[in-house]
Amino acid sequence: MKSLINFFEDSVQAYANNPLMWEKNGNTFQSYSYKQIQKEVYEFSNGLLALGISAGDRVALLSEGRRLWLVSELAILHIGAINVPLSTKLEADTDLIFRLNHSEAETVIVSKNQVQKIRLTAEHLPKLKTIIILDDEVELGEKEIIHKELIDKGGQFKTNNPETLKAEMDKVGPNTIANICYTSGTTADPKGIMLTHRNYTANVEQAFSYINVPQHYKTLVVLPWDHAFAHTASLYSFMHKGASIASVQIGRNQHETLKNFVTNMQEVKPEILMSVPALAKNFKKNIEKAIEGKGPFAQKLFTKGLDFAYWYNADGYNAGNGLKKLTYPIYALFKTIIFDKIKERFGGNLQYFIGGGALLDIELQRFFYAIGIPMFQGYGLSEASPIISANTPLFHKLGSSGKVVNDIEIKICDTDGKTVKVGDKGEIVIRGENVMKGYWRNEEATQQTIKDGWLYTGDLGYLDDQNYLYVLGRFKSLLIGADGEKYSPEGIEEAVIDHCTFIDQFLLHNNQNPFTSGLIVLNKEKINHWLKHHLKTIESDQTIVEILQLIQTEIEEFKNSSDPELNFPSRWLPSTLVILKDGFTEENKLLNSTMKVVRSKVEAHFEQEIEYLYTPSAKNFFSDTNINNIRSFLR
């Protein structure tokens, strides 16, 4: 069993001169070899030792993804301390304060873009002793030290204590805690997930059950580096194989950084990208917008190409089977004249995406498969370090979350905890070396989640006879009817969004009510496009009624569909609907950092709207409430 230090040191020995990191400094990307990063890690480690940080101490890391993010974490781990990676999406409020105080972090490593958050919350952080700023061109405040000064202190410490770092490294073992990663806070207080060195190294080994990454491959990491998916699947998996990690050029804000990502793809030309559903939808939207801009003929050709590719590819693993293979020249033609040109938008070398973070709609999977850069859906959660299953180029079924990786035991359990047979739905339960040590300072939650070594994920799914896992939503986030019957809503919600043009987000509600209701967030862009195309404005009530009519028609078509994939129990389909004045976003904390809807917070935020849904007025979809809410939302 190996620690992350063993992994890193082995990779340095095997791939010393390979580029580990690519970072844009000025106008060009610069590479940093495994050997160079090792030198920086040792310098940083000695700097931490010089500050008196020792094994077991918690050090928080709040920074955008960059070379010094990886150097900082590896340095923390090399001295046996524990990294507490924090999302840059956290604001200077109770969420940030809770994590820092709960972890009892006395040191915070922070970028210049994020340091103000720590300054604003410092008076609420009684244990905070030192703030290390990763940039040098910063005016220092109380308790602050810049990166250069830290390295200078480390150099002096090494001169006086030449063997200390090696001695501290030797003390680190597979069961040493590496990270305390906080959940996104879907309940009142986030939980701190304790992941050991072996949790990570085991999961990296498991990640390569059905896939390989050649050492010349590069990935451009657009997902937050504190995110468990990006952390394991990008940073440590690529490091283990001698491959390269590129960071997105940091902008003045998140919007600017995302704009840089588009340019950086052309510069880095990655072979693999990690994606989450929100990012995938954005990619698809931008592709469709670009095609639309080329005129009606290009649009029609693109649609024809997609339709043909969907038919030809089927479920992925059976693409081109049987007599279909005779039609490959047609697919190849579409590929040459359309799809290959789209691929250039991603740098030209992209082989595939790995999708995770949340459920990826099957239509998105089919879309990216059709254009020749498949998005292979995987499944996991932070408590499992995080990878549990994954689709890969050689083993995949569209619509599934892939084959369960090696060295993980898995079972599907009913509400009584009994294992169900293959094909039956239930809670996904796993056991393996990748399962967390537990929740930091929360023994009660640990015992509720881990029983006899088995991790109860809280997710609903089933296994097929080839060990492909299908994830259907939350096992415990259930609709509950007035008679106590329970039902998982995610499948219906996703289907409504997919089949209703003007609906961007959708949530069902039934908490022991006589019927189910629905909360609608409109797709502003598509409605504005419709208004422009029909030369209409929202000032007219008649126009708003027309929009409501279009939405109602699509909802009714959905509810009455004969498509077996839409054959949901009628009692769980919405009887009343309300248009919301605003959407579910990270800013209003109705989406968590992985872009999943936090159901409990949505229900609390829209408490009045939910009360309205069970009044007589709500039975009229064309009510003043919905008319006024549409107008308010679009303004």
Secondary structure as a PSIPRED ss2 file (coil, helix, strand):
# PSIPRED VFORMAT (PSIPRED V4.0)

   1 M C   1.000  0.000  0.000
   2 K C   1.000  0.000  0.000
   3 S C   1.000  0.000  0.000
   4 L H   0.000  1.000  0.000
   5 I H   0.000  1.000  0.000
   6 N H   0.000  1.000  0.000
   7 F H   0.000  1.000  0.000
   8 F H   0.000  1.000  0.000
   9 E H   0.000  1.000  0.000
  10 D H   0.000  1.000  0.000
  11 S H   0.000  1.000  0.000
  12 V H   0.000  1.000  0.000
  13 Q H   0.000  1.000  0.000
  14 A H   0.000  1.000  0.000
  15 Y C   1.000  0.000  0.000
  16 A C   1.000  0.000  0.000
  17 N C   1.000  0.000  0.000
  18 N C   1.000  0.000  0.000
  19 P E   0.000  0.000  1.000
  20 L E   0.000  0.000  1.000
  21 M E   0.000  0.000  1.000
  22 W E   0.000  0.000  1.000
  23 E E   0.000  0.000  1.000
  24 K E   0.000  0.000  1.000
  25 N E   0.000  0.000  1.000
  26 G C   1.000  0.000  0.000
  27 N C   1.000  0.000  0.000
  28 T E   0.000  0.000  1.000
  29 F E   0.000  0.000  1.000
  30 Q E   0.000  0.000  1.000
  31 S E   0.000  0.000  1.000
  32 Y E   0.000  0.000  1.000
  33 S E   0.000  0.000  1.000
  34 Y H   0.000  1.000  0.000
  35 K H   0.000  1.000  0.000
  36 Q H   0.000  1.000  0.000
  37 I H   0.000  1.000  0.000
  38 Q H   0.000  1.000  0.000
  39 K H   0.000  1.000  0.000
  40 E H   0.000  1.000  0.000
  41 V H   0.000  1.000  0.000
  42 Y H   0.000  1.000  0.000
  43 E H   0.000  1.000  0.000
  44 F H   0.000  1.000  0.000
  45 S H   0.000  1.000  0.000
  46 N H   0.000  1.000  0.000
  47 G H   0.000  1.000  0.000
  48 L H   0.000  1.000  0.000
  49 L H   0.000  1.000  0.000
  50 A H   0.000  1.000  0.000
  51 L C   1.000  0.000  0.000
  52 G C   1.000  0.000  0.000
  53 I C   1.000  0.000  0.000
  54 S C   1.000  0.000  0.000
  55 A C   1.000  0.000  0.000
  56 G C   1.000  0.000  0.000
  57 D C   1.000  0.000  0.000
  58 R E   0.000  0.000  1.000
  59 V E   0.000  0.000  1.000
  60 A E   0.000  0.000  1.000
  61 L E   0.000  0.000  1.000
  62 L E   0.000  0.000  1.000
  63 S C   1.000  0.000  0.000
  64 E C   1.000  0.000  0.000
  65 G C   1.000  0.000  0.000
  66 R C   1.000  0.000  0.000
  67 R H   0.000  1.000  0.000
  68 L H   0.000  1.000  0.000
  69 W H   0.000  1.000  0.000
  70 L H   0.000  1.000  0.000
  71 V H   0.000  1.000  0.000
  72 S H   0.000  1.000  0.000
  73 E H   0.000  1.000  0.000
  74 L H   0.000  1.000  0.000
  75 A H   0.000  1.000  0.000
  76 I H   0.000  1.000  0.000
  77 L H   0.000  1.000  0.000
  78 H H   0.000  1.000  0.000
  79 I C   1.000  0.000  0.000
  80 G C   1.000  0.000  0.000
  81 A C   1.000  0.000  0.000
  82 I E   0.000  0.000  1.000
  83 N E   0.000  0.000  1.000
  84 V E   0.000  0.000  1.000
  85 P E   0.000  0.000  1.000
  86 L E   0.000  0.000  1.000
  87 S C   1.000  0.000  0.000
  88 T C   1.000  0.000  0.000
  89 K C   1.000  0.000  0.000
  90 L C   1.000  0.000  0.000
  91 E C   1.000  0.000  0.000
  92 A C   1.000  0.000  0.000
  93 D C   1.000  0.000  0.000
  94 T H   0.000  1.000  0.000
  95 D H   0.000  1.000  0.000
  96 L H   0.000  1.000  0.000
  97 I H   0.000  1.000  0.000
  98 F H   0.000  1.000  0.000
  99 R H   0.000  1.000  0.000
 100 L H   0.000  1.000  0.000
 101 N H   0.000  1.000  0.000
 102 H H   0.000  1.000  0.000
 103 S H   0.000  1.000  0.000
 104 E C   1.000  0.000  0.000
 105 A C   1.000  0.000  0.000
 106 E C   1.000  0.000  0.000
 107 T E   0.000  0.000  1.000
 108 V E   0.000  0.000  1.000
 109 I E   0.000  0.000  1.000
 110 V E   0.000  0.000  1.000
 111 S C   1.000  0.000  0.000
 112 K C   1.000  0.000  0.000
 113 N C   1.000  0.000  0.000
 114 Q C   1.000  0.000  0.000
 115 V H   0.000  1.000  0.000
 116 Q H   0.000  1.000  0.000
 117 K H   0.000  1.000  0.000
 118 I H   0.000  1.000  0.000
 119 R H   0.000  1.000  0.000
 120 L H   0.000  1.000  0.000
 121 T H   0.000  1.000  0.000
 122 A H   0.000  1.000  0.000
 123 E H   0.000  1.000  0.000
 124 H H   0.000  1.000  0.000
 125 L C   1.000  0.000  0.000
 126 P C   1.000  0.000  0.000
 127 K C   1.000  0.000  0.000
 128 L C   1.000  0.000  0.000
 129 K C   1.000  0.000  0.000
 130 T E   0.000  0.000  1.000
 131 I E   0.000  0.000  1.000
 132 I E   0.000  0.000  1.000
 133 I E   0.000  0.000  1.000
 134 L C   1.000  0.000  0.000
 135 D C   1.000  0.000  0.000
 136 D C   1.000  0.000  0.000
 137 E C   1.000  0.000  0.000
 138 V C   1.000  0.000  0.000
 139 E C   1.000  0.000  0.000
 140 L C   1.000  0.000  0.000
 141 G C   1.000  0.000  0.000
 142 E C   1.000  0.000  0.000
 143 K C   1.000  0.000  0.000
 144 E E   0.000  0.000  1.000
 145 I E   0.000  0.000  1.000
 146 I E   0.000  0.000  1.000
 147 H H   0.000  1.000  0.000
 148 K H   0.000  1.000  0.000
 149 E H   0.000  1.000  0.000
 150 L H   0.000  1.000  0.000
 151 I H   0.000  1.000  0.000
 152 D H   0.000  1.000  0.000
 153 K H   0.000  1.000  0.000
 154 G H   0.000  1.000  0.000
 155 G H   0.000  1.000  0.000
 156 Q H   0.000  1.000  0.000
 157 F H   0.000  1.000  0.000
 158 K H   0.000  1.000  0.000
 159 T H   0.000  1.000  0.000
 160 N H   0.000  1.000  0.000
 161 N C   1.000  0.000  0.000
 162 P C   1.000  0.000  0.000
 163 E C   1.000  0.000  0.000
 164 T H   0.000  1.000  0.000
 165 L H   0.000  1.000  0.000
 166 K H   0.000  1.000  0.000
 167 A H   0.000  1.000  0.000
 168 E H   0.000  1.000  0.000
 169 M H   0.000  1.000  0.000
 170 D H   0.000  1.000  0.000
 171 K H   0.000  1.000  0.000
 172 V C   1.000  0.000  0.000
 173 G C   1.000  0.000  0.000
 174 P C   1.000  0.000  0.000
 175 N C   1.000  0.000  0.000
 176 T C   1.000  0.000  0.000
 177 I E   0.000  0.000  1.000
 178 A E   0.000  0.000  1.000
 179 N E   0.000  0.000  1.000
 180 I E   0.000  0.000  1.000
 181 C E   0.000  0.000  1.000
 182 Y E   0.000  0.000  1.000
 183 T C   1.000  0.000  0.000
 184 S C   1.000  0.000  0.000
 185 G C   1.000  0.000  0.000
 186 T C   1.000  0.000  0.000
 187 T C   1.000  0.000  0.000
 188 A C   1.000  0.000  0.000
 189 D C   1.000  0.000  0.000
 190 P C   1.000  0.000  0.000
 191 K C   1.000  0.000  0.000
 192 G E   0.000  0.000  1.000
 193 I E   0.000  0.000  1.000
 194 M E   0.000  0.000  1.000
 195 L E   0.000  0.000  1.000
 196 T E   0.000  0.000  1.000
 197 H H   0.000  1.000  0.000
 198 R H   0.000  1.000  0.000
 199 N H   0.000  1.000  0.000
 200 Y H   0.000  1.000  0.000
 201 T H   0.000  1.000  0.000
 202 A H   0.000  1.000  0.000
 203 N H   0.000  1.000  0.000
 204 V H   0.000  1.000  0.000
 205 E H   0.000  1.000  0.000
 206 Q H   0.000  1.000  0.000
 207 A H   0.000  1.000  0.000
 208 F C   1.000  0.000  0.000
 209 S C   1.000  0.000  0.000
 210 Y C   1.000  0.000  0.000
 211 I C   1.000  0.000  0.000
 212 N C   1.000  0.000  0.000
 213 V C   1.000  0.000  0.000
 214 P C   1.000  0.000  0.000
 215 Q C   1.000  0.000  0.000
 216 H C   1.000  0.000  0.000
 217 Y C   1.000  0.000  0.000
 218 K E   0.000  0.000  1.000
 219 T E   0.000  0.000  1.000
 220 L E   0.000  0.000  1.000
 221 V E   0.000  0.000  1.000
 222 V C   1.000  0.000  0.000
 223 L C   1.000  0.000  0.000
 224 P C   1.000  0.000  0.000
 225 W C   1.000  0.000  0.000
 226 D C   1.000  0.000  0.000
 227 H C   1.000  0.000  0.000
 228 A H   0.000  1.000  0.000
 229 F H   0.000  1.000  0.000
 230 A H   0.000  1.000  0.000
 231 H H   0.000  1.000  0.000
 232 T H   0.000  1.000  0.000
 233 A H   0.000  1.000  0.000
 234 S H   0.000  1.000  0.000
 235 L H   0.000  1.000  0.000
 236 Y H   0.000  1.000  0.000
 237 S H   0.000  1.000  0.000
 238 F H   0.000  1.000  0.000
 239 M H   0.000  1.000  0.000
 240 H H   0.000  1.000  0.000
 241 K C   1.000  0.000  0.000
 242 G C   1.000  0.000  0.000
 243 A C   1.000  0.000  0.000
 244 S E   0.000  0.000  1.000
 245 I E   0.000  0.000  1.000
 246 A E   0.000  0.000  1.000
 247 S E   0.000  0.000  1.000
 248 V C   1.000  0.000  0.000
 249 Q C   1.000  0.000  0.000
 250 I C   1.000  0.000  0.000
 251 G C   1.000  0.000  0.000
 252 R C   1.000  0.000  0.000
 253 N C   1.000  0.000  0.000
 254 Q H   0.000  1.000  0.000
 255 H H   0.000  1.000  0.000
 256 E H   0.000  1.000  0.000
 257 T H   0.000  1.000  0.000
 258 L H   0.000  1.000  0.000
 259 K H   0.000  1.000  0.000
 260 N H   0.000  1.000  0.000
 261 F H   0.000  1.000  0.000
 262 V H   0.000  1.000  0.000
 263 T H   0.000  1.000  0.000
 264 N H   0.000  1.000  0.000
 265 M H   0.000  1.000  0.000
 266 Q H   0.000  1.000  0.000
 267 E H   0.000  1.000  0.000
 268 V H   0.000  1.000  0.000
 269 K C   1.000  0.000  0.000
 270 P C   1.000  0.000  0.000
 271 E C   1.000  0.000  0.000
 272 I E   0.000  0.000  1.000
 273 L E   0.000  0.000  1.000
 274 M E   0.000  0.000  1.000
 275 S E   0.000  0.000  1.000
 276 V C   1.000  0.000  0.000
 277 P H   0.000  1.000  0.000
 278 A H   0.000  1.000  0.000
 279 L H   0.000  1.000  0.000
 280 A H   0.000  1.000  0.000
 281 K H   0.000  1.000  0.000
 282 N H   0.000  1.000  0.000
 283 F H   0.000  1.000  0.000
 284 K H   0.000  1.000  0.000
 285 K H   0.000  1.000  0.000
 286 N H   0.000  1.000  0.000
 287 I H   0.000  1.000  0.000
 288 E H   0.000  1.000  0.000
 289 K H   0.000  1.000  0.000
 290 A H   0.000  1.000  0.000
 291 I H   0.000  1.000  0.000
 292 E H   0.000  1.000  0.000
 293 G C   1.000  0.000  0.000
 294 K C   1.000  0.000  0.000
 295 G C   1.000  0.000  0.000
 296 P H   0.000  1.000  0.000
 297 F H   0.000  1.000  0.000
 298 A H   0.000  1.000  0.000
 299 Q H   0.000  1.000  0.000
 300 K H   0.000  1.000  0.000
 301 L H   0.000  1.000  0.000
 302 F H   0.000  1.000  0.000
 303 T H   0.000  1.000  0.000
 304 K H   0.000  1.000  0.000
 305 G H   0.000  1.000  0.000
 306 L H   0.000  1.000  0.000
 307 D H   0.000  1.000  0.000
 308 F H   0.000  1.000  0.000
 309 A H   0.000  1.000  0.000
 310 Y H   0.000  1.000  0.000
 311 W H   0.000  1.000  0.000
 312 Y H   0.000  1.000  0.000
 313 N H   0.000  1.000  0.000
 314 A C   1.000  0.000  0.000
 315 D C   1.000  0.000  0.000
 316 G C   1.000  0.000  0.000
 317 Y C   1.000  0.000  0.000
 318 N C   1.000  0.000  0.000
 319 A C   1.000  0.000  0.000
 320 G C   1.000  0.000  0.000
 321 N C   1.000  0.000  0.000
 322 G H   0.000  1.000  0.000
 323 L H   0.000  1.000  0.000
 324 K H   0.000  1.000  0.000
 325 K H   0.000  1.000  0.000
 326 L H   0.000  1.000  0.000
 327 T H   0.000  1.000  0.000
 328 Y H   0.000  1.000  0.000
 329 P H   0.000  1.000  0.000
 330 I H   0.000  1.000  0.000
 331 Y H   0.000  1.000  0.000
 332 A H   0.000  1.000  0.000
 333 L H   0.000  1.000  0.000
 334 F H   0.000  1.000  0.000
 335 K H   0.000  1.000  0.000
 336 T H   0.000  1.000  0.000
 337 I H   0.000  1.000  0.000
 338 I H   0.000  1.000  0.000
 339 F H   0.000  1.000  0.000
 340 D H   0.000  1.000  0.000
 341 K H   0.000  1.000  0.000
 342 I H   0.000  1.000  0.000
 343 K H   0.000  1.000  0.000
 344 E H   0.000  1.000  0.000
 345 R H   0.000  1.000  0.000
 346 F H   0.000  1.000  0.000
 347 G C   1.000  0.000  0.000
 348 G C   1.000  0.000  0.000
 349 N C   1.000  0.000  0.000
 350 L C   1.000  0.000  0.000
 351 Q C   1.000  0.000  0.000
 352 Y E   0.000  0.000  1.000
 353 F E   0.000  0.000  1.000
 354 I E   0.000  0.000  1.000
 355 G E   0.000  0.000  1.000
 356 G C   1.000  0.000  0.000
 357 G C   1.000  0.000  0.000
 358 A C   1.000  0.000  0.000
 359 L C   1.000  0.000  0.000
 360 L C   1.000  0.000  0.000
 361 D C   1.000  0.000  0.000
 362 I H   0.000  1.000  0.000
 363 E H   0.000  1.000  0.000
 364 L H   0.000  1.000  0.000
 365 Q H   0.000  1.000  0.000
 366 R H   0.000  1.000  0.000
 367 F H   0.000  1.000  0.000
 368 F H   0.000  1.000  0.000
 369 Y H   0.000  1.000  0.000
 370 A H   0.000  1.000  0.000
 371 I C   1.000  0.000  0.000
 372 G C   1.000  0.000  0.000
 373 I C   1.000  0.000  0.000
 374 P C   1.000  0.000  0.000
 375 M E   0.000  0.000  1.000
 376 F E   0.000  0.000  1.000
 377 Q E   0.000  0.000  1.000
 378 G E   0.000  0.000  1.000
 379 Y E   0.000  0.000  1.000
 380 G E   0.000  0.000  1.000
 381 L C   1.000  0.000  0.000
 382 S H   0.000  1.000  0.000
 383 E H   0.000  1.000  0.000
 384 A H   0.000  1.000  0.000
 385 S C   1.000  0.000  0.000
 386 P C   1.000  0.000  0.000
 387 I E   0.000  0.000  1.000
 388 I E   0.000  0.000  1.000
 389 S E   0.000  0.000  1.000
 390 A E   0.000  0.000  1.000
 391 N C   1.000  0.000  0.000
 392 T C   1.000  0.000  0.000
 393 P C   1.000  0.000  0.000
 394 L C   1.000  0.000  0.000
 395 F C   1.000  0.000  0.000
 396 H C   1.000  0.000  0.000
 397 K C   1.000  0.000  0.000
 398 L C   1.000  0.000  0.000
 399 G C   1.000  0.000  0.000
 400 S C   1.000  0.000  0.000
 401 S C   1.000  0.000  0.000
 402 G C   1.000  0.000  0.000
 403 K E   0.000  0.000  1.000
 404 V E   0.000  0.000  1.000
 405 V C   1.000  0.000  0.000
 406 N C   1.000  0.000  0.000
 407 D C   1.000  0.000  0.000
 408 I C   1.000  0.000  0.000
 409 E E   0.000  0.000  1.000
 410 I E   0.000  0.000  1.000
 411 K E   0.000  0.000  1.000
 412 I E   0.000  0.000  1.000
 413 C E   0.000  0.000  1.000
 414 D C   1.000  0.000  0.000
 415 T C   1.000  0.000  0.000
 416 D C   1.000  0.000  0.000
 417 G C   1.000  0.000  0.000
 418 K C   1.000  0.000  0.000
 419 T E   0.000  0.000  1.000
 420 V C   1.000  0.000  0.000
 421 K C   1.000  0.000  0.000
 422 V C   1.000  0.000  0.000
 423 G C   1.000  0.000  0.000
 424 D C   1.000  0.000  0.000
 425 K C   1.000  0.000  0.000
 426 G E   0.000  0.000  1.000
 427 E E   0.000  0.000  1.000
 428 I E   0.000  0.000  1.000
 429 V E   0.000  0.000  1.000
 430 I E   0.000  0.000  1.000
 431 R E   0.000  0.000  1.000
 432 G C   1.000  0.000  0.000
 433 E C   1.000  0.000  0.000
 434 N C   1.000  0.000  0.000
 435 V C   1.000  0.000  0.000
 436 M C   1.000  0.000  0.000
 437 K C   1.000  0.000  0.000
 438 G E   0.000  0.000  1.000
 439 Y E   0.000  0.000  1.000
 440 W C   1.000  0.000  0.000
 441 R C   1.000  0.000  0.000
 442 N C   1.000  0.000  0.000
 443 E H   0.000  1.000  0.000
 444 E H   0.000  1.000  0.000
 445 A H   0.000  1.000  0.000
 446 T H   0.000  1.000  0.000
 447 Q H   0.000  1.000  0.000
 448 Q H   0.000  1.000  0.000
 449 T H   0.000  1.000  0.000
 450 I E   0.000  0.000  1.000
 451 K E   0.000  0.000  1.000
 452 D C   1.000  0.000  0.000
 453 G C   1.000  0.000  0.000
 454 W E   0.000  0.000  1.000
 455 L E   0.000  0.000  1.000
 456 Y E   0.000  0.000  1.000
 457 T E   0.000  0.000  1.000
 458 G E   0.000  0.000  1.000
 459 D E   0.000  0.000  1.000
 460 L E   0.000  0.000  1.000
 461 G E   0.000  0.000  1.000
 462 Y E   0.000  0.000  1.000
 463 L E   0.000  0.000  1.000
 464 D C   1.000  0.000  0.000
 465 D C   1.000  0.000  0.000
 466 Q C   1.000  0.000  0.000
 467 N C   1.000  0.000  0.000
 468 Y E   0.000  0.000  1.000
 469 L E   0.000  0.000  1.000
 470 Y E   0.000  0.000  1.000
 471 V E   0.000  0.000  1.000
 472 L E   0.000  0.000  1.000
 473 G E   0.000  0.000  1.000
 474 R E   0.000  0.000  1.000
 475 F C   1.000  0.000  0.000
 476 K C   1.000  0.000  0.000
 477 S C   1.000  0.000  0.000
 478 L C   1.000  0.000  0.000
 479 L E   0.000  0.000  1.000
 480 I E   0.000  0.000  1.000
 481 G E   0.000  0.000  1.000
 482 A C   1.000  0.000  0.000
 483 D C   1.000  0.000  0.000
 484 G C   1.000  0.000  0.000
 485 E C   1.000  0.000  0.000
 486 K E   0.000  0.000  1.000
 487 Y E   0.000  0.000  1.000
 488 S C   1.000  0.000  0.000
 489 P C   1.000  0.000  0.000
 490 E H   0.000  1.000  0.000
 491 G H   0.000  1.000  0.000
 492 I H   0.000  1.000  0.000
 493 E H   0.000  1.000  0.000
 494 E H   0.000  1.000  0.000
 495 A H   0.000  1.000  0.000
 496 V H   0.000  1.000  0.000
 497 I H   0.000  1.000  0.000
 498 D H   0.000  1.000  0.000
 499 H H   0.000  1.000  0.000
 500 C C   1.000  0.000  0.000
 501 T C   1.000  0.000  0.000
 502 F C   1.000  0.000  0.000
 503 I E   0.000  0.000  1.000
 504 D E   0.000  0.000  1.000
 505 Q E   0.000  0.000  1.000
 506 F E   0.000  0.000  1.000
 507 L E   0.000  0.000  1.000
 508 L E   0.000  0.000  1.000
 509 H E   0.000  0.000  1.000
 510 N C   1.000  0.000  0.000
 511 N E   0.000  0.000  1.000
 512 Q E   0.000  0.000  1.000
 513 N E   0.000  0.000  1.000
 514 P C   1.000  0.000  0.000
 515 F C   1.000  0.000  0.000
 516 T C   1.000  0.000  0.000
 517 S E   0.000  0.000  1.000
 518 G E   0.000  0.000  1.000
 519 L E   0.000  0.000  1.000
 520 I E   0.000  0.000  1.000
 521 V E   0.000  0.000  1.000
 522 L E   0.000  0.000  1.000
 523 N C   1.000  0.000  0.000
 524 K H   0.000  1.000  0.000
 525 E H   0.000  1.000  0.000
 526 K H   0.000  1.000  0.000
 527 I H   0.000  1.000  0.000
 528 N H   0.000  1.000  0.000
 529 H H   0.000  1.000  0.000
 530 W H   0.000  1.000  0.000
 531 L H   0.000  1.000  0.000
 532 K H   0.000  1.000  0.000
 533 H H   0.000  1.000  0.000
 534 H C   1.000  0.000  0.000
 535 L C   1.000  0.000  0.000
 536 K C   1.000  0.000  0.000
 537 T C   1.000  0.000  0.000
 538 I C   1.000  0.000  0.000
 539 E C   1.000  0.000  0.000
 540 S C   1.000  0.000  0.000
 541 D H   0.000  1.000  0.000
 542 Q H   0.000  1.000  0.000
 543 T H   0.000  1.000  0.000
 544 I H   0.000  1.000  0.000
 545 V H   0.000  1.000  0.000
 546 E H   0.000  1.000  0.000
 547 I H   0.000  1.000  0.000
 548 L H   0.000  1.000  0.000
 549 Q H   0.000  1.000  0.000
 550 L H   0.000  1.000  0.000
 551 I H   0.000  1.000  0.000
 552 Q H   0.000  1.000  0.000
 553 T H   0.000  1.000  0.000
 554 E H   0.000  1.000  0.000
 555 I H   0.000  1.000  0.000
 556 E H   0.000  1.000  0.000
 557 E H   0.000  1.000  0.000
 558 F H   0.000  1.000  0.000
 559 K H   0.000  1.000  0.000
 560 N C   1.000  0.000  0.000
 561 S C   1.000  0.000  0.000
 562 S C   1.000  0.000  0.000
 563 D C   1.000  0.000  0.000
 564 P H   0.000  1.000  0.000
 565 E H   0.000  1.000  0.000
 566 L H   0.000  1.000  0.000
 567 N C   1.000  0.000  0.000
 568 F C   1.000  0.000  0.000
 569 P C   1.000  0.000  0.000
 570 S H   0.000  1.000  0.000
 571 R H   0.000  1.000  0.000
 572 W H   0.000  1.000  0.000
 573 L C   1.000  0.000  0.000
 574 P C   1.000  0.000  0.000
 575 S C   1.000  0.000  0.000
 576 T E   0.000  0.000  1.000
 577 L E   0.000  0.000  1.000
 578 V E   0.000  0.000  1.000
 579 I E   0.000  0.000  1.000
 580 L C   1.000  0.000  0.000
 581 K C   1.000  0.000  0.000
 582 D C   1.000  0.000  0.000
 583 G C   1.000  0.000  0.000
 584 F C   1.000  0.000  0.000
 585 T C   1.000  0.000  0.000
 586 E C   1.000  0.000  0.000
 587 E C   1.000  0.000  0.000
 588 N C   1.000  0.000  0.000
 589 K C   1.000  0.000  0.000
 590 L C   1.000  0.000  0.000
 591 L E   0.000  0.000  1.000
 592 N C   1.000  0.000  0.000
 593 S C   1.000  0.000  0.000
 594 T C   1.000  0.000  0.000
 595 M C   1.000  0.000  0.000
 596 K C   1.000  0.000  0.000
 597 V E   0.000  0.000  1.000
 598 V C   1.000  0.000  0.000
 599 R H   0.000  1.000  0.000
 600 S H   0.000  1.000  0.000
 601 K H   0.000  1.000  0.000
 602 V H   0.000  1.000  0.000
 603 E H   0.000  1.000  0.000
 604 A H   0.000  1.000  0.000
 605 H H   0.000  1.000  0.000
 606 F C   1.000  0.000  0.000
 607 E H   0.000  1.000  0.000
 608 Q H   0.000  1.000  0.000
 609 E H   0.000  1.000  0.000
 610 I H   0.000  1.000  0.000
 611 E H   0.000  1.000  0.000
 612 Y H   0.000  1.000  0.000
 613 L H   0.000  1.000  0.000
 614 Y C   1.000  0.000  0.000
 615 T C   1.000  0.000  0.000
 616 P H   0.000  1.000  0.000
 617 S H   0.000  1.000  0.000
 618 A H   0.000  1.000  0.000
 619 K H   0.000  1.000  0.000
 620 N C   1.000  0.000  0.000
 621 F C   1.000  0.000  0.000
 622 F C   1.000  0.000  0.000
 623 S C   1.000  0.000  0.000
 624 D H   0.000  1.000  0.000
 625 T H   0.000  1.000  0.000
 626 N H   0.000  1.000  0.000
 627 I H   0.000  1.000  0.000
 628 N H   0.000  1.000  0.000
 629 N H   0.000  1.000  0.000
 630 I H   0.000  1.000  0.000
 631 R H   0.000  1.000  0.000
 632 S H   0.000  1.000  0.000
 633 F H   0.000  1.000  0.000
 634 L H   0.000  1.000  0.000
 635 R C   1.000  0.000  0.000
